[in-house]
Amino acid sequence: MVIYDFSKLQEMVNKINKQEMYITICKNIKMYRLQRYNEFKKENIQNTINPFSTENIAALLEYSHTHYKRFESENDSTKMIPLDKLVKLSIILDQKIEDFFKNEHE
């Protein structure tokens, strides 16, 4: 573990851009949901209800479909997913919570 001095920590913390962070989270939510959606569809041909559709994810999170879709839209600057809903999504999508913060889209 690296131990930083105060000024280095301050520099690192000040680099955080809230808007960019939420864009990353939105992209990852959508990416992981689509992965699970396609995996389920491929393995469960007879099953007509895909638990990873946006409608079903919204229901599991107790949101309207429209409200949930805003969390997958990187262009919606007013959305900010609450931490408890992000934790629930990590369970639903079987992803570690830190995976939502990874910026692998560059």
SERO-4910 file (N, C-alpha, C, O; in steps of 0.05 Angstrom, whole numbers):
BEGIN
 pado doro    nc1    nc2    nc3   cac1   cac2   cac3    cc1    cc2    cc3    oc1    oc2    oc3
  Met    A     17    -24      0      0      0      0     18     25      0     37     27     15
  Val    A     11     44    -17     26     68    -19     14     89      0    -10     92      2
  Ile    A     31    103     15     23    124     33     30    151     20     53    156     15
  Tyr    A      9    167     15     14    193      3     13    215     24      2    212     45
  Asp    A     26    237     17     25    260     35     -1    276     29    -15    269      9
  Phe    A     -8    295     45    -33    309     43    -36    323     16    -58    321      4
  Ser    A    -16    336      6    -18    350    -20    -23    331    -43    -38    338    -62
  Lys    A    -11    308    -42    -15    288    -63    -44    278    -62    -57    275    -83
  Leu    A    -53    272    -38    -81    263    -35   -100    284    -45   -120    278    -58
  Gln    A    -94    309    -38   -111    332    -46   -112    334    -77   -133    338    -88
  Glu    A    -90    331    -89    -88    331   -118   -104    309   -131   -119    313   -150
  Met    A   -102    285   -120   -117    262   -130   -147    266   -127   -162    260   -145
  Val    A   -156    275   -104   -184    280    -99   -195    302   -117   -218    300   -126
  Asn    A   -180    322   -121   -189    345   -138   -192    338   -167   -206    352   -182
  Lys    A   -180    316   -176   -182    307   -204   -209    294   -210   -216    290   -233
  Ile    A   -224    286   -189   -249    272   -193   -270    291   -206   -275    313   -195
  Asn    A   -281    282   -228   -301    298   -242   -327    282   -239   -331    261   -250
  Lys    A   -346    294   -224   -371    281   -218   -387    273   -243   -397    251   -245
  Gln    A   -388    291   -263   -402    286   -287   -390    262   -303   -404    244   -312
  Glu    A   -364    262   -305   -350    240   -319   -354    213   -304   -357    192   -316
  Met    A   -354    215   -277   -358    191   -261   -386    179   -267   -389    155   -270
  Tyr    A   -407    196   -268   -434    186   -273   -436    176   -302   -451    157   -307
  Ile    A   -423    188   -320   -423    178   -348   -411    149   -349   -422    132   -362
  Thr    A   -389    145   -335   -377    119   -333   -396     99   -320   -399     76   -330
  Ile    A   -409    106   -299   -427     88   -285   -450     81   -304   -458     58   -306
  Cys    A   -461    101   -318   -483     96   -337   -475     76   -359   -490     57   -365
  Lys    A   -452     80   -370   -442     62   -392   -439     34   -381   -446     15   -395
  Asn    A   -428     32   -357   -424      5   -346   -450     -9   -338   -453    -33   -342
  Ile    A   -469      6   -327   -495     -6   -321   -507    -18   -347   -516    -40   -347
  Lys    A   -507     -2   -368   -518    -11   -393   -503    -35   -404   -515    -55   -413
  Met    A   -476    -33   -404   -460    -55   -415   -464    -81   -400   -468   -102   -412
  Tyr    A   -464    -80   -373   -468   -105   -358   -496   -116   -360   -500   -140   -362
  Arg    A   -516    -98   -361   -544   -107   -365   -547   -121   -392   -559   -142   -393
  Leu    A   -536   -109   -413   -539   -121   -439   -524   -148   -441   -534   -166   -454
  Gln    A   -501   -150   -427   -487   -176   -426   -505   -197   -414   -508   -219   -425
  Arg    A   -517   -190   -391   -534   -210   -377   -559   -216   -394   -568   -238   -395
  Tyr    A   -570   -195   -406   -594   -198   -423   -588   -218   -446   -604   -237   -450
  Asn    A   -566   -214   -459   -559   -231   -482   -552   -260   -473   -559   -279   -487
  Glu    A   -538   -262   -451   -532   -289   -440   -558   -304   -433   -561   -328   -439
  Phe    A   -576   -290   -420   -601   -303   -412   -617   -311   -437   -628   -333   -438
  Lys    A   -619   -293   -456   -633   -299   -481   -622   -323   -496   -637   -339   -506
  Lys    A   -596   -325   -496   -582   -347   -510   -587   -374   -496   -591   -394   -509
  Glu    A   -587   -374   -470   -590   -398   -454   -619   -406   -448   -624   -429   -441
  Asn    A   -637   -388   -450   -665   -393   -443   -684   -387   -466   -700   -369   -464
  Ile    A   -681   -401   -487   -696   -396   -512   -726   -397   -507   -741   -381   -518
  Gln    A   -736   -417   -491   -764   -420   -486   -776   -399   -467   -800   -393   -469
  Asn    A   -759   -387   -450   -769   -368   -431   -774   -341   -444   -756   -330   -456
  Thr    A   -798   -331   -442   -805   -306   -455   -799   -282   -438   -799   -259   -448
  Ile    A   -796   -286   -412   -791   -263   -394   -761   -262   -387   -751   -279   -373
  Asn    A   -748   -242   -398   -719   -238   -392   -717   -220   -368   -724   -196   -370
  Pro    A   -706   -230   -345   -704   -213   -322   -685   -189   -325   -684   -171   -308
  Phe    A   -670   -189   -347   -650   -168   -351   -659   -147   -371   -643   -131   -381
  Ser    A   -685   -147   -378   -696   -126   -395   -697   -100   -378   -698   -102   -354
  Thr    A   -698    -78   -391   -699    -52   -376   -725    -51   -360   -724    -41   -338
  Glu    A   -746    -62   -370   -772    -62   -356   -770    -78   -330   -779    -69   -309
  Asn    A   -758   -101   -331   -756   -118   -308   -735   -108   -288   -739   -111   -264
  Ile    A   -713    -97   -297   -694    -85   -279   -707    -62   -264   -703    -59   -240
  Ala    A   -722    -45   -279   -736    -23   -267   -755    -32   -245   -755    -21   -223
  Ala    A   -769    -54   -250   -788    -65   -231   -773    -75   -206   -782    -70   -183
  Leu    A   -750    -88   -210   -735    -98   -187   -724    -75   -170   -721    -78   -146
  Leu    A   -719    -53   -183   -708    -29   -168   -730    -11   -158   -725      9   -145
  Glu    A   -755    -18   -165   -779     -2   -157   -778     26   -170   -783     46   -157
  Tyr    A   -771     26   -196   -772     51   -212   -790     47   -235   -797     24   -243
  Ser    A   -799     69   -247   -813     67   -273   -792     60   -294   -768     65   -291
  His    A   -802     49   -316   -784     42   -338   -769     67   -348   -745     67   -352
  Thr    A   -783     89   -351   -771    114   -360   -750    124   -341   -728    132   -350
  His    A   -756    123   -315   -736    132   -296   -711    115   -297   -689    125   -296
  Tyr    A   -714     89   -298   -691     71   -299   -674     76   -324   -650     77   -323
  Lys    A   -687     80   -347   -673     84   -372   -654    108   -370   -634    109   -384
  Arg    A   -661    127   -354   -644    151   -350   -617    143   -338   -597    157   -343
  Phe    A   -617    122   -322   -591    113   -310   -573    100   -330   -549     98   -325
  Glu    A   -584     91   -352   -567     79   -374   -560     99   -395   -544     93   -413
  Ser    A   -570    123   -393   -565    144   -413   -543    163   -404   -546    177   -385
  Glu    A   -521    162   -418   -499    180   -411   -505    209   -419   -490    227   -410
  Asn    A   -526    214   -434   -533    241   -442   -553    254   -423   -559    278   -427
  Asp    A   -562    240   -404   -582    251   -385   -566    262   -361   -559    247   -343
  Ser    A   -562    288   -360   -545    300   -339   -559    303   -313   -547    310   -293
  Thr    A   -585    297   -311   -600    301   -286   -601    275   -269   -609    276   -246
  Lys    A   -594    253   -281   -596    228   -267   -571    223   -249   -548    230   -257
  Met    A   -576    213   -226   -554    205   -209   -565    182   -192   -581    185   -175
  Ile    A   -555    158   -198   -566    134   -185   -558    133   -156   -535    136   -149
  Pro    A   -577    130   -138   -571    128   -110   -554    103   -104   -556     83   -118
  Leu    A   -538    105    -83   -520     83    -76   -535     57    -70   -526     36    -79
  Asp    A   -558     58    -57   -572     34    -51   -582     20    -76   -582     -5    -78
  Lys    A   -589     35    -97   -598     24   -122   -574     12   -137   -577     -8   -151
  Leu    A   -551     25   -135   -527     14   -147   -519    -12   -134   -510    -31   -148
  Val    A   -522    -14   -108   -516    -39    -94   -535    -61   -104   -527    -83   -109
  Lys    A   -561    -54   -106   -580    -74   -116   -574    -82   -145   -576   -106   -151
  Leu    A   -565    -63   -161   -558    -70   -189   -533    -89   -189   -532   -107   -206
  Ser    A   -515    -85   -171   -492   -103   -170   -500   -131   -163   -489   -150   -173
  Ile    A   -521   -134   -147   -532   -160   -140   -546   -172   -164   -542   -195   -172
  Ile    A   -564   -156   -176   -580   -165   -199   -563   -173   -222   -567   -194   -235
  Leu    A   -542   -157   -228   -525   -162   -252   -501   -179   -245   -485   -185   -262
  Asp    A   -498   -187   -220   -476   -204   -210   -449   -191   -218   -432   -204   -229
  Gln    A   -446   -166   -210   -421   -151   -214   -412   -140   -188   -428   -133   -171
  Lys    A   -386   -138   -185   -375   -124   -161   -382    -94   -164   -382    -84   -186
  Ile    A   -388    -81   -142   -396    -53   -143   -374    -36   -156   -380    -16   -170
  Glu    A   -349    -43   -152   -327    -27   -163   -326    -29   -194   -314    -12   -207
  Asp    A   -338    -50   -205   -338    -53   -234   -353    -30   -247   -347    -23   -270
  Phe    A   -373    -19   -234   -389      3   -245   -372     29   -248   -379     47   -263
  Phe    A   -350     30   -233   -333     55   -234   -310     52   -253   -295     72   -257
  Lys    A   -305     29   -264   -283     25   -282   -288     39   -309   -309     37   -321
  Asn    A   -267     53   -318   -270     68   -343   -255     53   -365   -232     59   -371
  Glu    A   -269     33   -376   -257     16   -396   -267     23   -424   -263      8   -443
  His    A   -280     46   -427   -293     53   -452   -276     72   -469   -285     81   -490
  Glu    A   -253     78   -460   -236     98   -475   -220     85   -496   -205     98   -511
***
